[in-house]
Amino acid sequence: MAVHRRSATYDATLVYFDEPQVITLISQKTRIVAIAIPYGNPNASMFLATTVADKDWNKYLDGTVDLRYLFTYPTVRVQYHFDLQTMKDKKVMMTPWDGEIAEKYLPLARFFSTNHTEDYKADDRAKDIEKLLIDGEWELQDFGQFQQKYADVYAFIIATDTWKSAAASVAAKRKVKDAFLDRPFRGGFSYVHLFRDLSENVPRSDQLNLSKIKYASPGHVEIFGNEDVFYHLHNIIPNFLHKREKLSERYRVFHKYLSENHYFKIDGHEYPKNDPTENFMKGRAKELAEEMLAPDFDAVWELTDENALVAAKVVLSFYRRLNDAATYFAQGRIAYSD
C-alpha cells in the first residue's frame, strides 16, 4: 500500500544546538520523532522523521530505550523527511522516505532522553514513592523475578480499579477490557500475555518506575507508583502471609478440581453459559479472591464476560503471582519500611 504525504504539528524541541536537532510532532494522534540530517543546502533544515507507538515513546522517555531504537527496531513504523524551514503555523508536510536509510542519517547508539538539552512538558510519571527494605543474599535474576511478580499484581489492581472507576475514561476501560478479549485461557501463555498487556496499559502517571537501589545489608529500593495501590498492597501482602496455609489449601483443592476434570485443557470460550458447574466455579473463585483481598471479583466477573471458568483461571493465576511476590517477604529479603 502506497504511503502518502502527511502533515504533522510541531510539539516540542528535545535537543537544541545552534538550532533544533531533535524534535517531536503529532500527526493526528500519532507521535512523530524527527532528527536533523545533513543536506548540504544552507537554505534548508532537513529532518528524518519516524512514527512512534505510544508504548515505545514512553519507553524512550523513561530511558529504557535509546533514540536509535525508535528509528530502527519497531516493526510497525513509517519514516518521512521534511524541511523544517517550510513550517507554517507549527505545521509541516512530510514526504515518505524512499528506500533504505543511510547510516549517516541515523542517530548514534546510546543517546537517551537524559541527553536532551530541553525539558519536555509531558513528564507525567508517577510521583508517589514506595520504599522497600532489602536484606539477605540476592542474585541478579532474583530481583528481576520479584519485580516482575510485584508489578503483575500492581498492574492487575490498577486494571480492576480502572474498570470499576466512574471517573475512568471509556478509552481506558476499553484497554482493560481488550486485554481480556480473544484469549483461549487454556495454556499458561494466555495468562502471561494477559498480565503483560495489563502492565503495558497502565497509564503513564501510574506506572511503576524503579527510582533507586541502595544495596547493603540491609539496603532499600525506592519505586515510583500510585499511592492508593501501594496502600492496597500494604494490606494484601501481610494478609496473604497471615492466611497462607488457608489460602494455599483453597488454591490446591480448587486447582485439583479443575485439573482432574480437564478444565485446564478447555478453551474458556468453549465453556457454556449456565453450565451445571457455573455456580460452584464462580463461588470458589470469589471466595479465594475475597480471602486474598484482591482482585476485585466483581470486576473480574464483568471483564471475563461472566464466564465462570475464565474467571476462575484468572483468579488462580493472580494467586500464583501474589504468592511468588509474597514469598520474598516471607523469606525476610523484602520488607515494608513502616
C-alpha positions in Angstrom: 0.0 0.0 0.0 1.4 3.4 -1.0 2.4 5.8 1.8 1.3 9.3 1.1 2.5 12.7 2.2 1.3 13.6 5.7 1.0 16.7 7.8 2.3 17.0 11.3 2.1 19.6 14.0 5.2 20.7 16.0 5.0 19.6 19.7 8.4 20.4 21.2 12.2 20.6 20.8 14.1 18.0 22.7 17.7 18.8 21.6 18.9 22.3 20.6 22.4 23.1 19.5 22.5 26.4 17.5 19.2 25.2 16.0 16.8 22.3 16.7 18.4 18.9 16.4 15.7 16.5 17.7 12.0 17.5 17.8 8.7 15.7 18.3 5.5 16.3 16.4 2.0 15.0 16.4 0.2 13.8 13.2 -3.5 13.3 14.1 -3.0 11.1 17.2 0.3 9.6 16.1 3.6 10.5 17.8 6.4 11.6 15.4 10.1 11.9 16.4 12.5 13.7 14.0 16.2 14.3 13.8 18.2 16.9 11.8 20.2 15.3 9.0 23.0 16.7 6.7 21.7 18.0 3.5 24.2 20.5 2.0 21.7 23.3 1.3 22.1 26.2 3.8 18.6 27.3 3.0 17.0 24.1 4.2 16.8 22.3 7.5 16.1 18.7 6.6 14.8 16.2 9.1 14.4 12.4 9.1 11.1 11.5 10.9 9.6 8.3 12.2 6.2 7.3 13.6 6.5 6.0 17.2 4.0 3.9 19.1 2.9 5.3 22.5 4.5 2.4 24.4 7.8 3.0 22.6 7.6 6.7 23.2 7.1 6.1 26.9 10.0 3.6 27.0 12.2 6.3 25.4 11.1 9.0 27.9 11.7 6.5 30.7 15.2 5.9 29.4 14.8 2.2 28.8 15.4 2.5 25.0 17.7 4.9 23.1 16.8 7.3 20.2 18.3 4.9 17.6 15.9 2.2 18.7 12.9 4.3 17.7 14.3 4.7 14.1 15.5 1.1 13.6 13.8 -1.5 15.8 9.9 -1.3 15.9 8.4 -3.4 13.1 5.5 -1.1 12.7 6.8 2.3 11.8 6.7 4.7 8.8 9.5 7.1 8.0 9.4 10.5 6.4 11.6 13.6 5.6 10.7 17.3 5.6 12.3 20.7 5.6 11.7 22.5 9.0 12.1 25.8 7.2 8.8 25.2 5.5 6.9 25.0 8.8 3.9 27.4 8.9 1.6 27.8 11.9 3.6 25.0 13.6 2.7 22.6 10.7 4.9 20.8 8.2 4.2 18.5 5.3 6.2 15.2 5.5 7.2 13.2 2.5 7.6 9.4 2.7 11.3 8.3 2.8 12.1 6.2 -0.3 14.4 3.3 0.1 16.9 2.3 2.8 18.1 4.9 5.3 21.9 5.5 5.2 23.8 5.1 8.4 24.9 8.7 8.4 21.3 9.8 8.8 20.5 7.6 11.8 21.0 8.7 15.4 24.0 7.3 17.3 23.5 4.4 19.7 23.1 5.1 23.4 21.6 8.5 23.0 18.9 8.6 25.7 16.2 11.0 26.8 18.6 12.1 29.7 20.7 13.7 27.0 18.0 16.1 26.0 19.0 19.8 26.3 15.4 20.9 26.7 12.8 19.9 29.3 9.8 18.1 27.9 6.4 19.1 29.3 4.8 15.7 29.3 6.9 14.2 32.1 3.8 12.9 33.9 5.3 9.9 35.5 4.1 8.7 38.9 5.5 10.7 41.8 4.4 8.6 44.8 7.2 6.6 46.4 7.2 3.1 47.9 10.3 2.3 49.9 11.0 -1.4 50.4 13.8 -2.7 52.6 16.0 -5.4 51.1 18.3 -7.8 53.0 20.0 -11.2 52.7 21.7 -12.6 49.6 20.4 -11.7 46.1 21.2 -13.0 42.6 20.5 -10.6 39.8 17.7 -12.8 38.5 16.1 -12.9 41.9 15.4 -9.2 42.0 14.1 -9.3 38.4 11.7 -12.1 39.3 10.4 -10.3 42.4 10.0 -7.0 40.5 8.0 -8.8 37.7 5.6 -10.6 40.1 5.1 -7.4 42.2 4.5 -5.4 39.0 2.0 -8.0 37.8 -0.1 -7.8 41.0 0.2 -4.0 40.9 -1.0 -3.8 37.3 -3.9 -6.1 37.9 -5.1 -3.9 40.8 -4.8 -0.8 38.6 -6.8 -2.6 35.9 -9.7 -3.6 38.1 -9.7 -0.2 39.8 -9.9 1.5 36.4 -12.7 -0.8 35.3 -14.8 0.0 38.4 -14.0 3.7 38.5 -16.7 6.1 37.4 -14.0 8.7 36.7 -12.1 6.5 34.2 -12.5 7.3 30.6 -14.2 5.0 28.1 -10.9 4.6 26.3 -9.1 3.5 29.5 -11.8 1.0 30.3 -11.7 -0.3 26.7 -8.0 -1.0 27.0 -8.6 -3.0 30.2 -11.4 -5.0 28.5 -9.3 -5.6 25.4 -6.6 -7.3 27.5 -9.2 -10.0 28.4 -10.6 -10.5 24.9 -9.6 -13.1 22.3 -7.6 -15.3 24.7 -8.3 -19.0 24.9 -7.3 -19.1 28.6 -6.2 -22.7 28.2 -2.3 -22.7 28.3 0.0 -20.7 30.6 0.9 -18.2 27.9 -2.7 -16.8 28.0 -2.0 -15.5 31.5 1.5 -14.3 30.7 0.1 -12.3 27.8 -2.8 -11.0 30.0 -0.6 -9.7 32.7 1.9 -8.3 30.1 -0.9 -6.4 28.4 -2.3 -5.1 31.6 1.1 -3.8 32.6 1.6 -2.1 29.2 -1.9 -0.5 29.6 -1.2 1.1 33.0 -1.4 4.9 32.5 2.0 6.6 32.4 1.0 8.6 35.5 0.6 5.3 37.5 3.3 3.1 36.0 5.8 1.5 38.3 9.3 3.1 37.9 12.4 2.0 39.8 13.8 5.1 41.4 16.9 3.8 43.0 18.5 0.8 44.7 20.8 1.1 47.7 22.2 -2.4 48.2 23.8 -3.0 51.5 22.9 -5.3 54.4 20.2 -4.0 54.9 19.5 -1.8 51.9 16.4 -0.5 50.2 14.8 0.1 46.9 12.5 3.0 46.0 9.8 2.7 43.5 7.5 5.4 41.9 3.9 4.4 41.5 0.3 5.0 42.6 0.0 5.7 46.4 -3.5 4.1 46.6 -2.3 0.9 45.1 0.8 0.8 47.3 -1.6 1.2 50.3 -3.7 -1.7 49.0 -0.6 -3.9 48.6 0.4 -3.0 52.2 -2.8 -4.8 53.2 -2.8 -7.6 50.6 0.7 -9.0 51.2 0.6 -9.2 55.0 -2.9 -10.7 54.8 -1.6 -13.3 52.4 1.3 -14.2 54.7 -1.1 -14.4 57.7 -3.5 -16.7 55.8 -1.1 -18.5 53.6 -2.0 -22.0 54.9 -5.7 -21.4 54.4 -5.2 -19.7 51.0 -2.8 -22.4 49.9 -5.3 -25.1 50.7 -8.2 -23.3 48.9 -6.0 -22.9 45.9 -4.8 -26.5 45.9 -8.3 -28.0 46.2 -9.7 -25.7 43.5 -6.8 -26.3 41.2 -7.0 -30.0 41.7 -10.7 -29.9 40.8 -10.1 -28.1 37.5 -7.2 -30.3 36.7 -8.9 -33.6 37.4 -11.9 -32.6 35.3 -9.6 -31.4 32.5 -10.8 -27.8 32.6 -7.3 -26.5 32.0 -7.4 -28.1 28.6 -10.6 -26.4 27.6 -10.6 -23.0 25.9 -12.5 -20.5 28.1 -14.8 -19.7 25.1 -15.9 -23.3 25.0 -17.3 -23.3 28.5 -21.1 -22.9 28.0 -23.3 -20.3 29.8 -25.5 -21.9 32.6 -23.2 -24.9 32.8 -24.1 -27.0 35.9 -20.7 -26.2 37.4 -21.0 -22.5 36.9 -22.2 -21.6 40.4 -19.6 -23.8 42.0 -16.8 -22.3 40.0 -17.9 -18.8 40.5 -18.4 -19.3 44.2 -14.9 -20.9 44.8 -13.2 -18.2 42.7 -15.0 -15.4 44.5 -14.1 -16.9 47.9 -10.4 -17.1 47.0 -10.3 -13.6 45.7 -12.1 -12.2 48.8 -9.8 -14.1 51.1 -6.8 -12.6 49.3 -8.4 -9.1 49.4 -7.7 -9.0 45.6 -8.5 -9.0 42.8 -11.9 -7.3 42.9 -14.0 -10.3 41.8 -17.0 -8.2 40.6 -14.6 -6.5 38.1 -13.1 -9.9 37.1 -16.6 -11.3 36.5 -17.5 -8.4 34.2 -14.2 -8.4 32.4 -14.4 -12.1 31.7 -18.0 -11.6 30.3 -19.4 -13.6 33.3 -17.6 -16.7 32.2 -17.1 -18.8 35.4 -14.3 -20.9 34.0 -12.2 -17.9 32.7 -12.9 -16.0 36.0 -11.6 -19.0 38.0 -8.5 -19.4 35.9 -7.7 -15.7 36.2 -8.1 -15.7 40.0 -5.9 -18.7 40.2 -3.2 -17.0 38.1 -3.4 -13.9 40.3 -2.9 -16.2 43.3 0.3 -17.6 41.8 1.8 -14.2 41.2 0.8 -12.9 44.6 2.2 -16.0 46.2 5.5 -15.5 44.3 5.8 -11.9 45.4 4.8 -12.5 49.0 7.4 -15.3 49.3 10.2 -12.7 49.2 8.6 -11.0 52.2 8.3 -14.4 54.0 12.0 -15.0 53.4 12.9 -11.8 55.0 14.6 -10.5 51.9 11.9 -7.8 51.3 10.1 -5.8 54.0 8.0 -2.7 54.2 9.8 0.3 55.7 6.9 1.2 58.0 
